[in-house]
Amino acid sequence: MSIRVGQAAEAPPFQKAALPLLDDTQLRKNVRHATNVITRKRAAVVGEQHDWQQLRASASAIKEHTLRHLDRYLEQFEKNCTAAGGHVHWAADADEANRIILDLIQQQGGKEIIKVKTMTSDEISLNPALEAAGIHPHETDLADMIIQLGRDKPSHIVVPALHKNRQQVREIFMREMGLNELGDRPEDLTTAARNYLREKFLRVKIGFSGANYLIAETGGVCVVESEGNGRMCLTLPETLITIAGIEKVIPTFRDLEVFLQLLPRSATGERMNPYNSLWTGVHKGEGPQNFHVILLDNGRTRILSDQESRQTLRCIRCGACQNACPVYRQTSGLAYGSIYAGPIGAILTPQLFDMQHAQTLPYASSLCGACYEVCPVKINIPEVLIHLRGRVVREQQSSANLEAIGMKVMSRIFSSRRTFESAQRLGRLGQWPFVSEGWVKHLPGMLGNWTEVRDLRPMPAQTFRTWWKNRQKQKLKLEDSPGTQVSQKPGLKENHHA
Amino acid sequence: MPDTTNTREAILHRIRTANADAPSSDYALIERAYQQSASMDRAEILKTFADRLHEYDAHVTEATQQTVPAAIAEVLRRNHQHSAIVADGFPPSSLPEGVHWQQESELNTAEGAISGCEVAIAHTGTIIIKGSRRITLLPERLLCVVYASQVVETVPEAFARLQPLAAEPLTFISGPSATADIEMTRIRGVHGPRFLDVILLQD
């Protein structure tokens, strides 16, 4: 099986990718502005929803129940969707999904498709696969269009182009749409997008979408959006192809009453997003008459088998954890090297890869817990991050690298008083080349990473334990000669280490 | 077409293996302590609905069964519309005279669409329409006639009413088409209707 998550397997480590982004002041300004606006709007509409915690509890319980009975609900979805005239396909990995999609498009003789925003299609790298086969995918979500026309990478789950400001968007549109004149007000840019896409909506015969929810009870699909590009792609073409991760299934139609209250408030800070579309298979005289759903695994069943981190699969892709994360807010999503960025990306991406790639992502967090607090399905992201850090460390321990050897030596030293005290004596003797003006500022080798951003006090002339031992000896001596008193407090100027 | 039967079995097998230790849990026992019924009186519910629509930049007009043709005519006049396309099943008796009613074949040039709805939600300012997906999407303007009796307070009440229509094509509309993709500035009217008019009918 070949698991793919966009180009995340080839991405540089987080720490390395983050550095140049931290120097990009324009990008940081754009990200700060966007995340501040969404965070503020979210807080207002979540604050007025007095049963928010009850909704969260039900949502996480529904997802947990569904995941533990996932086989049953997927089969039920398949049966009902098929009975309603849809076709259900299963894909083990990205390549298989792309092959199925390509075959379906070629069967219709299609040369172009119109796409609704779908993260899952970015996960499987659908667009490059289609382009290689001479099929042109038109992204129709405004932000996705900005990314596609600007040959850029998405940096947020919900607002993929939030790192671009209006002037940058204007430049991309003028160049790529061949416009001589274009204002830079968001209204002007939106109108340009409307005009550019209208003809494509009316002409292209194949639509492509993701899914927010697959409804087992009815075999129906629900797509949540704002602009109406989704409705265009879901309604006007003759053929509709939908891809969904297997974790997107929910048991009943009624469950939407929970998720449709949580998702818009969490994602965009709206009471309800402008459009939700629901359809079930094929409706006579209404919308596409040829409908296919692809159910994608691509590493998800492996996550399901991990008890500690299975909760990752509850995610409804609202992006609230990204907006809340103090790390994401500084680096933007681009530092994560994955289409799934921010806290959820830091746990989802490496797990999809079975920890074979993206191993630095679980460290891209201060474990402050802001992500858990805002998560509408109560994924305890900090807990999963720590669990995954453990997996990374255990994997490194089994290989003979310097850090692992160093840790083994340390554990030997710390396990007996005698070796510990000898190491202290050795350290006191060996530290002098690194001490300047009473501080250790540079350490050699791997320890240098630590002193790069911190100074360290040198080891003191005597430890607390030696001081205590000497004091006791002295006390005994003095008790033999009455009339003298012993100071009860150790000298404050001395720096004692136990 | 690649043979995905084996893939299907393989995925289901992996799921069953992963869930081998899963305790059986009953869907019916999932706790639902969130609000499921109305907490406001009818007048408050209708006021909330209108307020939410205003916040979405929708225009709200009140009317009665007798005045609805006049109300529709008034909205069309205000919008400088001489024609409109009407959703299937919309009662002809509610339509005013002197307007050119367009066919679905004229959809791309229609000035606006008129439709009823199934249910509306006050809490979120949402109107739910069954079918008529193309005509409520392509024109610049959408006029929706909502009976007061169709307005519920909460999202769960709406889903309870929609249950018989669960497998129908449904569209939830909350205000005109909008985006905030550029600098998080909310802009009305991207691909769907730019303007939403609602006539709230006392019945």
Chai-1 contact restraints between the chains, C-beta under 6 A:
chainA,res_idxA,chainB,res_idxB,connection_type,confidence,min_distance_angstrom,max_distance_angstrom,comment,restraint_id
A,A34,B,M184,contact,1.0,0.0,6.0,A-B,restraint_1
A,V37,B,M184,contact,1.0,0.0,6.0,A-B,restraint_2
A,D51,B,Y34,contact,1.0,0.0,6.0,A-B,restraint_3
A,D51,B,Q35,contact,1.0,0.0,6.0,A-B,restraint_4
A,Q54,B,A33,contact,1.0,0.0,6.0,A-B,restraint_5
A,Q54,B,Y34,contact,1.0,0.0,6.0,A-B,restraint_6
A,L55,B,Y34,contact,1.0,0.0,6.0,A-B,restraint_7
A,S58,B,R32,contact,1.0,0.0,6.0,A-B,restraint_8
A,A61,B,I30,contact,1.0,0.0,6.0,A-B,restraint_9
A,I62,B,I30,contact,1.0,0.0,6.0,A-B,restraint_10
A,H65,B,S25,contact,1.0,0.0,6.0,A-B,restraint_11
A,R68,B,N19,contact,1.0,0.0,6.0,A-B,restraint_12
A,R68,B,A22,contact,1.0,0.0,6.0,A-B,restraint_13
A,L70,B,I15,contact,1.0,0.0,6.0,A-B,restraint_14
A,D71,B,L12,contact,1.0,0.0,6.0,A-B,restraint_15
A,D71,B,I15,contact,1.0,0.0,6.0,A-B,restraint_16
A,D71,B,R16,contact,1.0,0.0,6.0,A-B,restraint_17
A,H89,B,T4,contact,1.0,0.0,6.0,A-B,restraint_18
A,W90,B,T4,contact,1.0,0.0,6.0,A-B,restraint_19
A,W90,B,T7,contact,1.0,0.0,6.0,A-B,restraint_20
A,W90,B,R8,contact,1.0,0.0,6.0,A-B,restraint_21
A,W90,B,I11,contact,1.0,0.0,6.0,A-B,restraint_22
A,A92,B,T7,contact,1.0,0.0,6.0,A-B,restraint_23
A,R99,B,P2,contact,1.0,0.0,6.0,A-B,restraint_24
A,D103,B,M1,contact,1.0,0.0,6.0,A-B,restraint_25
A,L142,B,T179,contact,1.0,0.0,6.0,A-B,restraint_26
A,L142,B,D181,contact,1.0,0.0,6.0,A-B,restraint_27
A,A143,B,D181,contact,1.0,0.0,6.0,A-B,restraint_28
A,N165,B,E183,contact,1.0,0.0,6.0,A-B,restraint_29
A,R166,B,I182,contact,1.0,0.0,6.0,A-B,restraint_30
A,R166,B,E183,contact,1.0,0.0,6.0,A-B,restraint_31
A,V169,B,I182,contact,1.0,0.0,6.0,A-B,restraint_32
A,P186,B,I182,contact,1.0,0.0,6.0,A-B,restraint_33
A,P186,B,T185,contact,1.0,0.0,6.0,A-B,restraint_34
A,P186,B,I187,contact,1.0,0.0,6.0,A-B,restraint_35
A,E187,B,I187,contact,1.0,0.0,6.0,A-B,restraint_36
A,L189,B,I182,contact,1.0,0.0,6.0,A-B,restraint_37
A,T190,B,I187,contact,1.0,0.0,6.0,A-B,restraint_38
A,T190,B,V190,contact,1.0,0.0,6.0,A-B,restraint_39
A,R194,B,V190,contact,1.0,0.0,6.0,A-B,restraint_40
A,T218,B,A166,contact,1.0,0.0,6.0,A-B,restraint_41
A,T218,B,A167,contact,1.0,0.0,6.0,A-B,restraint_42
A,S226,B,A178,contact,1.0,0.0,6.0,A-B,restraint_43
A,S226,B,T179,contact,1.0,0.0,6.0,A-B,restraint_44
A,E227,B,S177,contact,1.0,0.0,6.0,A-B,restraint_45
A,E227,B,T179,contact,1.0,0.0,6.0,A-B,restraint_46
A,E227,B,V190,contact,1.0,0.0,6.0,A-B,restraint_47
A,E227,B,H191,contact,1.0,0.0,6.0,A-B,restraint_48
A,G228,B,S177,contact,1.0,0.0,6.0,A-B,restraint_49
A,G228,B,V190,contact,1.0,0.0,6.0,A-B,restraint_50
A,G228,B,H191,contact,1.0,0.0,6.0,A-B,restraint_51
A,G228,B,G192,contact,1.0,0.0,6.0,A-B,restraint_52
A,N229,B,H191,contact,1.0,0.0,6.0,A-B,restraint_53
A,R231,B,L137,contact,1.0,0.0,6.0,A-B,restraint_54
A,M232,B,H191,contact,1.0,0.0,6.0,A-B,restraint_55
A,T235,B,R133,contact,1.0,0.0,6.0,A-B,restraint_56
A,T235,B,R134,contact,1.0,0.0,6.0,A-B,restraint_57
A,P251,B,Y27,contact,1.0,0.0,6.0,A-B,restraint_58
A,F253,B,A166,contact,1.0,0.0,6.0,A-B,restraint_59
A,R254,B,F159,contact,1.0,0.0,6.0,A-B,restraint_60
A,E257,B,V155,contact,1.0,0.0,6.0,A-B,restraint_61
A,E257,B,P156,contact,1.0,0.0,6.0,A-B,restraint_62
A,E257,B,F159,contact,1.0,0.0,6.0,A-B,restraint_63
A,Q261,B,V155,contact,1.0,0.0,6.0,A-B,restraint_64
A,R271,B,T124,contact,1.0,0.0,6.0,A-B,restraint_65
A,M272,B,T124,contact,1.0,0.0,6.0,A-B,restraint_66
A,M272,B,T126,contact,1.0,0.0,6.0,A-B,restraint_67
A,M272,B,S174,contact,1.0,0.0,6.0,A-B,restraint_68
A,P274,B,S174,contact,1.0,0.0,6.0,A-B,restraint_69
A,P274,B,G175,contact,1.0,0.0,6.0,A-B,restraint_70
A,P274,B,S177,contact,1.0,0.0,6.0,A-B,restraint_71
A,P274,B,A178,contact,1.0,0.0,6.0,A-B,restraint_72
A,N276,B,F172,contact,1.0,0.0,6.0,A-B,restraint_73
A,S277,B,T171,contact,1.0,0.0,6.0,A-B,restraint_74
A,L278,B,L170,contact,1.0,0.0,6.0,A-B,restraint_75
A,W279,B,P169,contact,1.0,0.0,6.0,A-B,restraint_76
A,T280,B,A167,contact,1.0,0.0,6.0,A-B,restraint_77
A,H283,B,P169,contact,1.0,0.0,6.0,A-B,restraint_78
A,E286,B,G131,contact,1.0,0.0,6.0,A-B,restraint_79
A,E286,B,P169,contact,1.0,0.0,6.0,A-B,restraint_80
A,D297,B,I11,contact,1.0,0.0,6.0,A-B,restraint_81
A,T301,B,R14,contact,1.0,0.0,6.0,A-B,restraint_82
A,T301,B,I15,contact,1.0,0.0,6.0,A-B,restraint_83
A,T301,B,A18,contact,1.0,0.0,6.0,A-B,restraint_84
A,L304,B,A18,contact,1.0,0.0,6.0,A-B,restraint_85
A,S305,B,A18,contact,1.0,0.0,6.0,A-B,restraint_86
